[in-house]
Amino acid sequence: MVCNDPLGNSLIAVLTAYFDASKTEVSLGVTSIVGYVAPLPEWERVEAEWLRAEKDWKLDRFHLTDLPRLIGHEKTPQCIGYFSEIIRNSKLVGLGPCAMGC
């Protein structure tokens, strides 16, 4: 989603859906959607830093469930912290959760 703020700056919201694979038989009827919003230059900066981090960690893409298999259980917390710092030090603003009946 792209829109302009009151100053005319383009803002981009990135929303991604992940579906739980816990194999539960009962549907709770709730979906949560979360994401981040920031001006385009900040997204470009964060994306460049994120891609460098993936290269540094030798990852094709960062996906939490893959980390123990790809880098080992011992290094996983350090890797998570590394990527978390990218978000923490950014100007991205978190959105959500937004729960809706399904």
C-alpha positions in Angstrom: 0.0 0.0 0.0 1.4 3.4 -1.0 0.0 6.8 0.1 1.2 10.3 0.9 1.5 11.9 4.3 0.3 15.5 4.9 3.8 16.8 3.8 3.6 14.9 0.4 6.1 12.2 1.3 5.3 8.8 0.0 4.6 6.2 2.7 4.7 2.5 2.1 3.1 -0.2 4.2 4.4 -3.7 3.9 2.0 -6.4 5.2 2.7 -10.1 5.0 0.5 -13.0 6.0 1.8 -16.1 7.6 -0.5 -18.9 8.4 0.1 -21.2 11.4 0.8 -24.8 10.6 0.1 -26.2 14.1 -2.4 -28.7 12.7 -5.1 -27.9 15.2 -8.6 -29.3 14.4 -10.5 -26.3 15.8 -10.5 -22.9 14.0 -10.5 -19.9 16.3 -11.9 -17.7 13.6 -9.3 -15.0 14.1 -6.6 -13.7 11.8 -3.9 -11.2 12.8 -2.3 -8.9 10.3 0.7 -6.9 11.2 3.3 -4.9 9.3 5.4 -1.8 9.1 5.0 1.7 7.5 7.7 4.2 6.6 8.7 6.7 4.0 10.1 5.1 0.8 13.8 6.3 1.5 13.7 4.5 4.9 12.4 1.3 3.3 15.2 1.5 0.8 17.8 1.9 3.6 16.4 -0.9 5.7 16.1 -3.2 2.7 19.8 -2.6 1.8 20.8 -3.3 5.3 18.6 -6.4 5.5 20.1 -7.8 2.3 23.6 -7.2 3.6 22.7 -9.0 6.8 21.3 -12.0 4.8 24.5 -12.1 2.9 26.6 -11.9 6.1 24.6 -14.8 7.6 24.7 -16.7 4.3 20.9 -16.8 4.2 18.8 -16.8 1.0 16.1 -15.1 3.1 15.5 -14.6 6.8 12.7 -17.0 8.0 12.7 -17.7 11.7 11.7 -21.4 11.4 14.6 -22.2 9.1 17.4 -20.7 11.2 18.2 -23.7 13.5 18.5 -26.0 10.4 20.5 -23.5 8.4 22.9 -22.0 11.0 22.5 -24.2 14.1 20.7 -23.8 17.4 23.7 -22.2 19.0 23.9 -19.3 16.5 20.1 -18.7 16.1 19.6 -16.3 19.0 22.5 -14.2 17.8 21.1 -14.1 14.3 17.7 -13.1 15.5 19.2 -10.3 17.6 21.2 -9.1 14.6 18.1 -8.8 12.4 16.0 -7.4 15.3 18.5 -4.5 15.7 18.0 -3.6 12.0 14.3 -3.1 12.8 14.9 -1.5 16.2 17.3 1.1 14.7 15.0 1.9 11.8 12.3 4.5 11.5 9.7 1.8 10.6 6.5 2.1 12.5 4.7 -1.2 13.5 1.1 -1.7 12.6 -1.2 -4.2 14.3 -2.2 -6.6 15.4 -5.5 -6.3 13.8 -7.8 -9.2 14.6 -10.8 -10.0 12.4 -13.3 -12.8 12.4 -12.7 -15.4 9.7 
